[in-house]
Amino acid sequence: MTDTTSRHRMRRPSMSILPALAITALGIAGTPAWAQDPPPSRCSDERSLPPAQLSAKDVALLEIGDSDPRTQLQELVQRALNRSKALGATRLLTQAAEADFEEAKAQRMPTVTLGVTGAHTGTVLPGDGPGTRTSGLQGRGTLSVTAPIYDSGRITKLTEWRSQLADAARYGQSSAEEQVALQTVSLALDRGRYQLQAQVYSQYVRKMACLVDALEIITKADRGRASELVQAQKSLQQADLSYEQTTSALRQTEVRLKRYVGDDLPRGASMSAVLARLPDLNEMLADVMASPDVSQAAATAQAQRSYAESVRAGQQPSVSLLVTGNTTVGQARQSDWIGGVTVNIPIVQPGADSALTSARRRAQAASLQRDETIDAKRYRVQEMYEAAQSSLDRSRRLVDILRNSERVRGFTLQQWQQLGRRSLFDVMAAEGDYYSMRISHVNALYDAQQVVAIIWSQGRGVVTPLR
């Protein structure tokens, strides 16, 4: 007997009540767990393994709390947003873009410059007289004030460019937050999926362990049933392997989730229906325009257009105010000042046309990228909508299949127990089919929710339906 079999073995009854008690111990499969609570019995498989048959680590993994799943998902998303270093970097970049905008706005304000020079100067004049050579200390101060008066709209367009880049940075931050939120929700749903799968596999292990115990009793009385015992042991090992693989996937998912929300994970909540409602397709297609990605692409395209206009304006005449005063003390004292306007008229600017063409082509490329983002998201929504419909339809169909599978396993077990018309291999095949259908049903439910989360993320965000 393998370690796996002995680990799940129940207390064996005395040999005086051999086959009859062994057959009776199996019980008849009753109404599904979702219809009514099953009567307590030695082989009741509608409950997960009791804590005595699970390690403390597995009990903690499979423990489901009674908290509201929507509230828990909102809390997990908020924790992920607060912890994310990538989002911290994105916020800093947004603040940098806002500072650039403030700098661009300030170009309209007068610029005041103060210059101070201290030096030892000397003057040599033609001739040999005593007055031909002078030298001494000299200090010079310059105060200059300049202000733009007219620049063909260059500063205005540069300010718009920086403003729109700041908007794009803010939308980029929102997009990054949405990606973190979607990843957190997806991992939380996967955690719920694996917890539910592990519970199903634990029930399967319990059922197979019961069959093995009963067949050990039967085999002692009838050695010709040894092949059935070996087959039951094999099925138990396979069920136990599936359980271990599922709990391993659950632990891996929790490690990935901890990276986003921290090591203190809350107890799992029942996530099987938190995002089960499929939204309206037309509404989701319209929501694409409200997504941060599209808004960022639109702001970037507008920014490139404003920059192209600023390049064009920079090649036009400009007028600025200039006031300058100079004072010299020490050797050769003097003061002078000048005030007026400066007119700058470009005549020959090599490469100016190329610079303008480059800016305009970048603006056109940004517009095409915005349109591509919109089209990609709309087709993504339609694709995911079809996938969600398929998953939800599959889950509804599997409910009917599960009912029939439950009846088949019940009849098969009854015919094997009471009439001897079925072999144990039929019983185990029916059990395997039933639990396989339950796993498929779990996957269909969670596949649909994962897709619904992606659909919402293409528009207003995955947190919207949680509110």
Secondary structure, 3 states (H helix, E strand, C coil): CCHHHHHCCCCCCCHHHHHHHHHHHHCCCCCCCCCCCCCCCCCCCCCCCCHHHCCHHHHHHHCECCCCHHHHHHHHHHHHHHHCHHHHHHHHHHHHHHHHHHHHHHHHCCEEEEEEEEEEEEEECCCCCHHHEEEEEEEEEEEEEEEEEECCCHHHHHHHHHHHHHHHHHHHHHHHHHHHHHHHHHHHHHHHHHHHHHHHHHHHHHHHHHHHHHHHHHHHHCHHHHHHHHHHHHHHHHHHHHHHHHHHHHHHHHHHHHHHHCCCCCCECCCCCCCCCCCCHHHHHHHHHHCHHHHHHHHHHHHHHHHHHHHHHHCCCEEEEEEEEEEEEECCCEEEEEEEEEEECCCCCCCHHHHHHHHHHHHHHHHHHHHHHHHHHHHHHHHHHHHHHHHHHHHHHHHHHHHHHHHHHHHHHHHHHHHCCCCHHHHHHHHHHHHHHHHHHHHHHHHHHHHHHHHHHCCCCCCCCCC
